[in-house]
Amino acid sequence: MIRAKSKTGAAKPAKGAIAVTLPSFKRERALMKQGVWPVAGCDEVGRGPLAGPVVAAAVVLNPKRIPKGIDDSKHLTAAKREELFEEITATASFAVTYASPARIDRDNILRASLWALARAVHALPEMPRHVFVDGRDRIATECDCEAIIGGDGLVVSIAAASIVAKVTRDRLMCKLAQDCPGYGFENHMGYAVPEHLAALKRLGPTPHHRSFFAPVVAARQRQLGLSDDGVVPTETTVAIEATV
């Protein structure tokens, strides 16, 4: 963000610059004034990838030791996320949980994500009295739960959780890359980028892939010699297709 100095010495946005506001502790502080504490923020990472788990984190920040620069993990560089991860985990209460590809296949991605978020809250050292969750869906917890769309850009506890979840998942995918060479997990973290799609086509799915995501289904069918509709091509069907 570009800032200019006013005549009084206070910083103000330069003409034409876009003012950027970091997530705040305002909602947590308002609850504290009402005697409601602990207050947690929770977020998940990994709904979109074709491989790897969904990772959820819940964080209760120490009001007196909130690391500076916390923001939605998507707005931070990898190096900054790593730096803030170390600061958050050294000063806050936190918990991390996973929804495996098998659970995602069984429950669907939304239910698996909400399950992981609820588990993260219940895994905290002390059960919070209120929890903020990113998104539109509340989670099943024993405490009050408030869903906030875009919460990772508004509530600092949610933003902290997004960082913890993101760094944890990225580290995990780098480890999976060592077990599954050739897929490039360490580069794309399981997302459906061209490098990943090419590897799926070339090598087929791994046990870490989500079985019912369309590109994985297509790769498995190719691996089994099936057509897109699940039929094994015969010489007759191939000949007919060739003449169409």
C-alpha positions as a printed Julia matrix, in Angstrom:
244×3 Matrix{Float64}:
   0.0     0.0     0.0
   1.35    3.45   -0.92
   1.14    6.07    1.81
   1.95    9.78    1.91
   2.71   12.03    4.87
   0.17   14.71    5.78
   1.19   18.13    7.07
   0.67   16.88   10.61
   3.0    13.95   10.01
   0.24   11.29   10.03
   0.28    8.74    7.25
  -2.51    8.85    4.73
  -3.12    7.02    1.45
  -1.44    8.69   -1.53
  -3.67   10.0    -4.27
  -4.79    7.14   -6.5
  -3.62    4.46   -4.04
  -5.91    1.74   -2.7
  -6.09    1.64    1.09
  -5.62   -1.91    2.41
  -7.07   -2.85    5.79
  -5.73   -5.87    7.63
  -8.02   -8.17    9.64
  -8.72   -6.78   13.1
  -9.24   -8.02   16.66
 -12.38   -5.87   16.96
 -14.93   -8.69   17.12
 -12.87  -10.68   19.61
 -12.35   -7.61   21.8
 -16.08   -6.82   21.81
 -16.8   -10.32   23.15
 -14.04  -10.0    25.74
 -15.71   -6.83   27.07
 -18.87   -8.89   27.53
 -16.93  -11.48   29.52
 -16.88  -14.0    26.7
 -13.5   -15.74   26.43
 -11.78  -17.78   24.97
 -12.74  -16.76   21.43
 -11.4   -18.83   18.53
 -11.1   -18.33   14.82
 -11.08  -21.3    12.45
 -10.45  -21.83    8.77
  -9.6   -24.61    6.37
  -7.34  -25.0     3.36
  -7.57  -27.5     0.53
 -11.14  -27.78   -0.69
 -10.19  -27.32   -4.33
  -7.19  -29.61   -4.92
  -7.39  -32.98   -6.64
  -5.06  -34.58   -4.09
  -4.22  -34.4    -0.42
  -6.37  -33.71    2.63
  -8.36  -30.72    3.73
  -6.5   -29.17    6.67
  -8.43  -27.2     9.29
  -7.03  -25.05   12.07
  -8.51  -23.3    15.09
  -6.63  -20.51   16.85
  -7.15  -18.55   20.08
  -4.84  -15.56   19.94
  -3.21  -14.07   23.04
  -4.68  -10.52   23.14
  -1.41   -9.18   24.5
   0.83  -10.95   21.96
  -0.84  -10.78   18.55
   1.84  -11.05   15.84
   1.95   -8.08   13.48
   1.11   -8.53    9.81
  -1.47  -11.33   10.12
  -3.63  -11.42    7.01
  -5.6   -13.85    4.88
  -3.02  -16.5     3.96
  -3.81  -16.04    0.24
  -2.52  -12.46    0.45
   0.87  -13.43    1.9
   4.03  -14.8     0.36
   5.13  -18.3     1.33
   8.05  -16.83    3.29
   5.78  -14.46    5.21
   3.32  -17.28    5.99
   6.16  -19.38    7.39
   7.34  -16.48    9.54
   3.87  -15.77   10.9
   3.19  -19.48   11.42
   6.12  -19.66   13.83
   4.98  -16.53   15.67
   1.34  -17.64   15.92
   2.13  -21.15   17.14
   4.57  -19.75   19.71
   2.1   -17.27   21.23
  -1.42  -18.66   20.67
  -3.45  -21.76   21.48
  -4.13  -23.75   18.33
  -5.19  -27.11   16.96
  -4.93  -28.67   13.5
  -6.98  -31.51   12.04
  -7.24  -33.28    8.7
  -9.99  -34.65    6.49
  -8.36  -37.38    4.43
  -9.09  -38.09    0.75
 -10.99  -41.19    1.91
 -13.29  -39.09    4.09
 -13.73  -36.57    1.28
 -14.72  -39.42   -1.05
 -17.16  -40.76    1.52
 -18.79  -37.57    2.8
 -18.22  -35.06   -0.06
 -15.89  -32.07    0.16
 -18.22  -29.71    2.02
 -19.18  -32.16    4.77
 -15.59  -33.31    5.18
 -14.4   -29.7     5.5
 -17.03  -28.82    8.12
 -16.2   -32.0    10.02
 -12.51  -31.07   10.09
 -13.28  -27.52   11.25
 -15.45  -28.8    14.11
 -12.75  -31.27   15.14
 -10.15  -28.5    15.19
 -12.28  -26.41   17.57
 -12.87  -29.38   19.87
  -9.15  -30.21   19.82
  -8.15  -26.85   21.33
  -6.55  -27.07   24.8
  -9.53  -25.18   26.24
 -12.99  -25.22   24.68
 -13.79  -21.69   23.44
 -17.02  -19.95   24.36
 -17.36  -18.43   20.91
 -15.9   -19.34   17.54
 -15.68  -17.4    14.29
 -15.53  -19.53   11.14
 -14.72  -18.38    7.64
 -17.49  -18.85    5.09
 -21.26  -19.13    5.14
 -21.63  -22.42    7.04
 -21.62  -22.73   10.81
 -20.02  -25.8    12.32
 -21.21  -28.23   14.97
 -19.6   -27.05   18.2
 -20.54  -26.91   21.87
 -20.03  -23.13   21.86
 -21.62  -20.25   19.99
 -20.54  -20.2    16.35
 -20.61  -17.28   13.94
 -19.96  -17.79   10.21
 -18.45  -14.79    8.44
 -18.16  -14.67    4.66
 -14.69  -13.36    3.83
 -13.8   -13.77    7.49
 -10.13  -14.46    6.8
  -9.86  -10.88    5.58
 -11.88   -9.38    8.45
 -11.24  -11.29   11.69
  -7.63  -11.66   12.76
  -8.25  -14.96   14.59
  -9.64  -16.49   11.39
  -6.72  -15.08    9.39
  -4.31  -16.65   11.89
  -6.08  -19.99   11.47
  -5.83  -19.68    7.7
  -2.06  -19.25    7.99
  -1.65  -22.22   10.33
  -3.77  -24.43    8.06
  -2.04  -23.3     4.86
   1.52  -23.77    6.11
   0.65  -27.15    7.65
  -0.92  -28.39    4.41
   1.9   -27.09    2.21
   4.46  -28.88    4.36
   2.43  -32.07    4.17
   2.15  -31.88    0.37
   5.92  -31.42    0.11
   6.33  -34.64    2.09
   3.85  -36.43   -0.18
   5.91  -35.24   -3.14
   8.81  -37.33   -1.84
   6.59  -40.42   -1.66
   5.01  -39.74   -5.06
   7.71  -38.33   -7.37
   6.68  -36.99  -10.73
   3.42  -35.31   -9.74
   4.9   -31.99   -8.63
   2.95  -31.83   -5.36
   5.67  -29.6    -3.92
   4.9   -27.0    -6.61
   1.11  -26.97   -6.95
   0.04  -28.55   -3.62
  -2.4   -30.84   -5.41
  -4.34  -28.19   -7.34
  -5.51  -28.83  -10.9
  -2.77  -26.95  -12.73
  -1.48  -28.14  -16.14
   1.59  -29.78  -14.57
  -0.63  -31.86  -12.29
  -3.12  -32.8   -15.0
  -0.27  -33.91  -17.28
   1.18  -36.06  -14.48
  -2.24  -37.62  -13.83
  -2.55  -38.49  -17.51
   0.97  -39.91  -17.61
   1.15  -41.72  -14.25
  -2.45  -42.22  -13.15
  -3.91  -41.41   -9.7
  -2.21  -42.12   -6.38
  -3.91  -43.17   -3.12
  -3.7   -39.49   -2.14
  -6.0   -38.37   -4.97
  -9.71  -37.7    -4.44
 -11.47  -40.48   -6.29
 -14.61  -38.63   -7.35
 -13.05  -35.38   -8.6
 -13.59  -35.32  -12.37
  -9.94  -35.19  -13.57
  -9.07  -38.09  -11.24
 -12.02  -40.13  -12.54
 -10.9   -39.48  -16.11
  -7.31  -40.45  -15.3
  -8.41  -43.68  -13.67
 -10.59  -44.57  -16.66
  -7.64  -44.02  -19.0
  -5.49  -46.17  -16.74
  -8.09  -48.97  -16.91
  -8.56  -48.57  -20.65
 -12.13  -47.29  -20.32
 -13.87  -44.66  -22.41
 -15.42  -41.55  -20.82
 -18.7   -43.43  -20.25
 -16.94  -46.32  -18.52
 -17.16  -48.73  -21.49
 -14.13  -50.74  -22.58
 -13.5   -49.86  -26.25
 -13.55  -52.82  -28.64
 -12.25  -53.05  -32.18
 -15.82  -52.57  -33.43
 -16.54  -49.45  -31.37
 -13.18  -47.95  -32.29
 -13.88  -48.59  -35.98
 -17.33  -46.98  -35.73
 -15.89  -43.94  -33.95
 -13.2   -43.63  -36.62
 -15.81  -43.45  -39.36
 -18.01  -40.85  -37.67
